[in-house]
Amino acid sequence: MTNSILLAVALCALATPSGNMLAMLAALYNKDSFLLATEGISLTTAVSVVTMPLVAWIVGIG
């Protein structure tokens, strides 16, 4: 791909955690699974802090 800005935007959109709605629905419908949902969101956020720059470096945009 020759457009590095488009590649960087696509990388950010695909690599960021997207499970925040899951915790809201868990809090609304199933109170028992709220803790598990928030732990999952925290884990994916922490992992994305490491993997996003790594993938950007591998692809050549970082």
C-alpha positions as CSV (number, residue, x, y, z in Angstrom):
1,M,0.0,0.0,0.0
2,T,1.5,3.4,-0.9
3,N,-0.7,5.7,1.2
4,S,0.8,5.6,4.6
5,I,-1.8,7.8,6.2
6,L,-4.6,5.6,5.1
7,L,-2.7,2.5,6.3
8,A,-2.1,4.2,9.7
9,V,-5.8,5.1,10.1
10,A,-6.9,1.6,9.2
11,L,-4.4,0.1,11.6
12,C,-5.7,2.3,14.5
13,A,-9.3,1.5,13.7
14,L,-8.7,-2.3,13.6
15,A,-6.3,-2.5,16.5
16,T,-8.1,-0.5,19.2
17,P,-10.3,-2.3,21.7
18,S,-13.9,-2.2,20.8
19,G,-15.7,-4.0,23.7
20,N,-16.9,-1.1,25.7
21,M,-20.5,-1.6,24.7
22,L,-20.2,-5.1,26.1
23,A,-19.7,-3.8,29.6
24,M,-22.7,-1.5,29.4
25,L,-24.9,-4.3,28.2
26,A,-23.6,-6.6,31.0
27,A,-24.3,-3.9,33.6
28,L,-27.8,-3.5,32.2
29,Y,-28.9,-7.1,31.7
30,N,-26.6,-9.4,33.7
31,K,-25.0,-7.9,36.7
32,D,-22.9,-11.0,37.4
33,S,-20.9,-10.7,34.1
34,F,-20.1,-7.0,34.5
35,L,-16.8,-7.7,36.3
36,L,-15.7,-10.2,33.7
37,A,-16.6,-7.8,30.9
38,T,-14.6,-4.9,32.4
39,E,-11.6,-7.2,33.0
40,G,-11.7,-8.2,29.4
41,I,-11.8,-4.6,28.3
42,S,-8.9,-3.7,30.6
43,L,-6.9,-6.7,29.2
44,T,-7.4,-5.8,25.6
45,T,-6.6,-2.2,26.2
46,A,-3.3,-3.1,27.9
47,V,-2.4,-5.5,25.1
48,S,-3.2,-2.9,22.4
49,V,-0.8,-0.5,24.0
50,V,2.0,-2.9,23.2
51,T,0.7,-4.5,20.0
52,M,-0.3,-1.3,18.1
53,P,3.3,0.2,18.0
54,L,4.7,-3.2,17.3
55,V,2.4,-3.8,14.3
56,A,3.0,-0.2,13.1
57,W,6.8,-0.9,13.2
58,I,6.4,-4.2,11.4
59,V,4.3,-2.6,8.7
60,G,6.7,0.3,8.4
61,I,4.5,3.3,9.4
62,G,5.9,3.8,12.9
